[in-house]
Amino acid sequence: MQSFVAALADRVLGGQAPVVIGLDPRLDALPAAVAPGAEPAARILAFYREALPAIARHAPAVKPNVAFFEQFGALGYAAYEETCALARRHGLLVVGDVKRGDIGSTAEAYAEGHFRVADAVTLHPYLGLDSAQPFLAHCRADKGRGVFVLVRTSNPGAEDFQDLRVGGEALCDVVARAVARWGQDLPQAHGYSPVGAVVGATWPQELARLRALLPHSWLLLPGVGAQGGKVADLAAAFDKRGLGALVNQSRGVMQCFKPDARDWLDRIEAAAATFAGECRAVAIGRTPVQGNP
């Protein structure tokens, strides 16, 4: 079985853009013509049945945010699982945006449940290594999963804790060093471990420093678009091959139309193509960062 990091690198090296499309379904932003009158979970699934094939033509991966599904209860979570399955059937890698982090025994249950449907997941690091270990066990060669650990988040409140000084450096840098250690003994693909990091695109002035601290980690870069991040500011995240980072956009692609628009699917595909082109140009147009392959 090919690992998540190997499949991701192969797709980017094969010409796909280093992007991941966020799936954050909001009922008031769904096309009015899609399953009108149906239950929320059914409308969400109907939307993705049409949208995911268009996304798959331009992106290697999607990132469904479980919160937007869980709010609708059991049917909502079932829609999350089916959305992940639909994405995989269309050849997309799935990054489950679940942001889990708990004591070891609980983390084992989370890992078993979420890796049933996703190729990689997002994690909180606050509880330390023992809370991450059950997920890291799934990153071994025989299971091939991946994780993205929150290092520098895209929200303004990131400064509340992530800028605190610990031993003379910012807490986010301490976490970055831990992420690098957690991945160092796991199997790499094209120079990258399966333990990646979430680094907000809204902090471009910190990107080169964090990239240097994480030379063998894929960076998941949220915050482009509605949160103010710009693709043009992200060149430092990539190595000379265009590998090492996945730029995320959600609303700018999946909510790029008015609900009553008849051409909503064409608009999604056009937005995905534009976003992919912008990210590809930035990724392949840079020089390598010292320490990267």
C-alpha positions as CSV (number, residue, x, y, z in Angstrom):
1,M,0.0,0.0,0.0
2,Q,1.4,3.4,-1.0
3,S,1.7,5.8,2.0
4,F,-0.1,9.1,2.2
5,V,3.1,11.1,1.9
6,A,4.3,9.0,-1.1
7,A,1.0,9.4,-2.9
8,L,0.9,13.1,-2.2
9,A,4.4,13.7,-3.5
10,D,3.9,11.5,-6.6
11,R,0.8,13.5,-7.5
12,V,2.5,16.8,-7.2
13,L,5.6,15.6,-9.1
14,G,3.2,14.3,-11.7
15,G,1.8,17.7,-12.4
16,Q,-1.0,18.3,-9.9
17,A,-1.0,21.5,-7.9
18,P,0.1,21.4,-4.2
19,V,-3.4,22.3,-3.0
20,V,-6.1,20.9,-0.8
21,I,-9.7,22.0,-1.0
22,G,-11.5,22.5,2.3
23,L,-14.9,21.0,2.6
24,D,-16.8,23.1,5.1
25,P,-20.5,22.7,4.1
26,R,-22.8,25.5,5.1
27,L,-26.5,25.1,4.3
28,D,-27.0,28.8,3.4
29,A,-24.2,28.5,0.8
30,L,-25.3,25.3,-1.0
31,P,-26.8,25.6,-4.4
32,A,-30.6,26.1,-4.1
33,A,-31.2,23.6,-6.9
34,V,-29.4,20.8,-5.1
35,A,-31.9,18.5,-3.2
36,P,-34.3,21.3,-2.2
37,G,-36.4,20.3,0.8
38,A,-34.1,17.4,1.8
39,E,-32.6,16.9,5.2
40,P,-29.3,18.8,5.7
41,A,-27.1,15.7,5.6
42,A,-28.8,14.6,2.3
43,R,-28.3,18.0,0.8
44,I,-24.6,18.1,1.7
45,L,-24.1,14.7,0.1
46,A,-25.9,15.6,-3.0
47,F,-23.7,18.7,-3.3
48,Y,-20.5,16.8,-3.0
49,R,-21.6,14.0,-5.4
50,E,-21.6,16.7,-8.1
51,A,-18.8,18.9,-6.9
52,L,-16.1,16.3,-6.1
53,P,-15.5,15.1,-9.6
54,A,-14.8,18.7,-10.7
55,I,-12.4,19.2,-7.7
56,A,-10.6,16.0,-8.6
57,R,-9.6,17.4,-11.9
58,H,-7.5,20.1,-10.3
59,A,-6.5,19.1,-6.7
60,P,-4.8,16.0,-5.2
61,A,-6.6,16.2,-1.9
62,V,-9.6,17.5,0.0
63,K,-9.9,18.5,3.7
64,P,-13.4,17.9,5.1
65,N,-13.9,19.7,8.4
66,V,-15.8,17.3,10.6
67,A,-17.5,20.1,12.7
68,F,-19.6,21.2,9.8
69,F,-21.0,17.6,9.5
70,E,-21.2,16.8,13.2
71,Q,-23.6,19.7,13.9
72,F,-26.3,17.7,12.2
73,G,-25.9,14.7,14.6
74,A,-25.7,11.1,13.6
75,L,-26.9,11.7,10.0
76,G,-24.3,14.5,9.7
77,Y,-21.4,12.3,10.8
78,A,-22.6,9.6,8.4
79,A,-22.5,12.3,5.7
80,Y,-18.9,13.0,6.7
81,E,-17.9,9.4,6.3
82,E,-19.7,9.1,2.9
83,T,-18.1,12.3,1.7
84,C,-14.7,10.9,2.6
85,A,-15.6,7.7,0.7
86,L,-16.8,9.7,-2.3
87,A,-13.6,11.7,-2.4
88,R,-11.5,8.5,-2.4
89,R,-13.6,7.0,-5.1
90,H,-12.8,10.0,-7.3
91,G,-9.1,9.5,-6.5
92,L,-8.7,12.3,-4.0
93,L,-6.6,11.9,-0.8
94,V,-8.6,12.8,2.3
95,V,-7.2,14.9,5.1
96,G,-9.7,14.7,7.9
97,D,-9.8,18.0,9.7
98,V,-10.7,16.7,13.1
99,K,-8.1,18.4,15.4
100,R,-8.0,15.6,17.9
101,G,-5.7,15.5,21.0
102,D,-6.5,13.5,24.1
103,I,-4.9,11.1,26.6
104,G,-3.5,7.9,25.2
105,S,-6.4,5.5,25.5
106,T,-8.9,8.0,24.2
107,A,-6.5,8.9,21.4
108,E,-6.3,5.3,20.4
109,A,-10.1,5.2,19.8
110,Y,-10.0,8.5,17.9
111,A,-7.2,7.2,15.7
112,E,-8.9,3.9,14.9
113,G,-12.2,5.7,14.1
114,H,-10.8,8.5,12.0
115,F,-8.2,6.6,10.0
116,R,-11.0,4.3,8.8
117,V,-12.2,7.1,6.6
118,A,-9.2,9.5,6.1
119,D,-5.7,9.2,4.8
120,A,-4.4,11.9,7.2
121,V,-5.8,13.9,10.1
122,T,-5.1,17.1,12.0
123,L,-4.0,16.9,15.6
124,H,-3.6,19.2,18.7
125,P,-0.1,18.8,20.3
126,Y,-1.0,20.3,23.8
127,L,-1.2,16.9,25.6
128,G,2.2,15.9,24.3
129,L,3.8,12.9,22.7
130,D,1.7,10.2,24.4
131,S,-1.5,11.7,23.0
132,A,0.1,11.7,19.5
133,Q,1.6,8.2,19.7
134,P,-1.6,6.3,18.8
135,F,-1.9,8.4,15.6
136,L,1.9,8.0,14.8
137,A,1.5,4.3,15.0
138,H,-0.8,4.5,12.0
139,C,2.0,6.4,10.1
140,R,4.3,3.3,10.1
141,A,5.0,1.7,6.7
142,D,2.4,-1.0,7.2
143,K,-0.4,1.5,7.6
144,G,0.8,4.5,5.7
145,R,-1.3,7.3,7.2
146,G,-0.3,10.9,7.9
147,V,-0.9,13.6,10.4
148,F,-0.7,17.4,10.5
149,V,0.0,18.8,13.9
150,L,-1.1,22.3,14.8
151,V,2.0,24.5,15.0
152,R,1.1,28.0,14.0
153,T,-2.6,28.4,13.4
154,S,-4.2,30.9,11.0
155,N,-6.5,32.7,13.5
156,P,-5.7,36.0,15.2
157,G,-5.9,34.4,18.6
158,A,-2.9,32.2,17.8
159,E,-0.8,34.9,19.4
160,D,-2.4,34.2,22.8
161,F,-0.4,31.1,23.5
162,Q,1.8,30.3,20.4
163,D,3.9,33.5,20.9
164,L,4.7,32.7,24.6
165,R,8.4,32.5,25.2
166,V,9.7,29.0,26.3
167,G,13.4,28.7,26.9
168,G,14.0,31.8,24.8
169,E,11.9,30.9,21.8
170,A,8.3,31.1,20.8
171,L,6.1,28.2,21.9
172,C,5.2,27.5,18.3
173,D,8.9,26.9,17.6
174,V,9.1,24.5,20.5
175,V,6.1,22.6,19.0
176,A,7.7,22.7,15.6
177,R,10.9,21.0,16.9
178,A,8.8,18.3,18.6
179,V,6.9,17.7,15.3
180,A,10.3,17.2,13.6
181,R,11.4,14.7,16.3
182,W,8.1,12.8,16.1
183,G,8.6,12.2,12.4
184,Q,12.3,11.5,12.3
185,D,12.1,7.7,12.7
186,L,9.1,7.1,10.5
187,P,9.4,6.1,6.9
188,Q,10.0,9.1,4.5
189,A,8.9,9.5,0.9
190,H,10.8,12.0,-1.3
191,G,12.5,13.4,1.8
192,Y,9.4,14.0,3.8
193,S,8.0,12.2,6.9
194,P,4.3,11.4,7.5
195,V,4.3,13.9,10.4
196,G,3.4,17.3,8.9
197,A,2.5,20.6,10.5
198,V,-0.3,23.1,10.2
199,V,1.2,26.6,9.6
200,G,-1.2,29.4,8.9
201,A,-0.8,31.3,5.6
202,T,-1.8,34.4,7.5
203,W,1.7,34.5,9.1
204,P,4.0,34.8,6.0
205,Q,6.7,36.6,8.0
206,E,7.2,33.5,10.1
207,L,7.0,30.9,7.3
208,A,10.7,30.7,6.4
209,R,11.7,30.2,10.1
210,L,9.2,27.4,10.6
211,R,10.1,25.8,7.3
212,A,13.7,25.6,8.5
213,L,12.6,24.0,11.8
214,L,10.6,21.4,9.8
215,P,12.8,20.4,6.9
216,H,11.2,17.0,6.5
217,S,7.5,17.9,7.2
218,W,4.8,18.7,4.8
219,L,3.2,22.0,5.8
220,L,-0.6,22.4,5.6
221,L,-1.2,26.1,4.9
222,P,-4.7,27.3,5.8
223,G,-5.9,30.9,5.7
224,V,-5.7,31.8,2.1
225,G,-8.7,33.9,0.9
226,A,-11.3,34.8,3.4
227,Q,-8.8,34.9,6.3
228,G,-6.5,37.2,4.4
229,G,-3.6,34.9,3.4
230,K,-2.1,35.3,0.0
231,V,-0.7,32.5,-2.2
232,A,2.1,34.8,-3.4
233,D,3.5,35.0,0.1
234,L,4.0,31.2,0.5
235,A,7.0,30.5,-1.7
236,A,9.2,29.8,1.3
237,A,7.2,26.7,2.2
238,F,8.2,24.7,-0.9
239,D,11.4,23.0,-1.9
240,K,13.0,23.2,-5.4
241,R,10.8,20.4,-6.7
242,G,7.6,22.2,-5.6
243,L,7.1,19.7,-2.8
244,G,6.7,20.2,1.0
245,A,3.5,22.2,1.3
246,L,-0.3,22.0,0.7
247,V,-2.1,25.3,0.3
248,N,-5.7,25.1,1.6
249,Q,-8.6,27.1,0.4
250,S,-12.2,26.4,1.3
251,R,-14.7,29.3,0.8
252,G,-12.9,30.8,-2.2
253,V,-13.6,27.6,-4.2
254,M,-16.6,25.8,-2.6
255,Q,-18.6,29.0,-2.0
256,C,-17.6,31.0,-5.0
257,F,-21.2,31.3,-6.3
258,K,-24.6,32.7,-5.2
259,P,-27.0,29.9,-4.1
260,D,-29.4,30.7,-6.9
261,A,-26.6,30.5,-9.6
262,R,-27.4,28.0,-12.3
263,D,-23.7,27.6,-13.3
264,W,-22.5,26.9,-9.8
265,L,-20.6,23.8,-10.8
266,D,-18.8,25.6,-13.6
267,R,-17.9,28.3,-11.2
268,I,-16.4,25.8,-8.7
269,E,-14.3,24.2,-11.3
270,A,-13.1,27.5,-12.6
271,A,-12.2,28.7,-9.1
272,A,-10.4,25.4,-8.4
273,A,-8.4,25.7,-11.7
274,T,-7.4,29.3,-10.9
275,F,-6.4,28.5,-7.4
276,A,-4.4,25.4,-8.5
277,G,-2.6,27.5,-11.2
278,E,-1.6,30.2,-8.7
279,C,-0.2,27.7,-6.2
280,R,1.6,25.7,-8.9
281,A,3.3,28.8,-10.2
282,V,4.4,29.9,-6.7
283,A,5.6,26.3,-5.8
284,I,7.8,25.8,-8.9
285,G,9.1,29.4,-9.2
286,R,11.2,29.4,-6.0
287,T,14.7,28.5,-5.0
288,P,15.2,25.8,-2.4
289,V,15.2,26.6,1.3
290,Q,18.4,25.5,3.1
291,G,17.8,22.1,4.7
292,N,15.2,21.0,2.3
293,P,15.8,18.2,-0.2
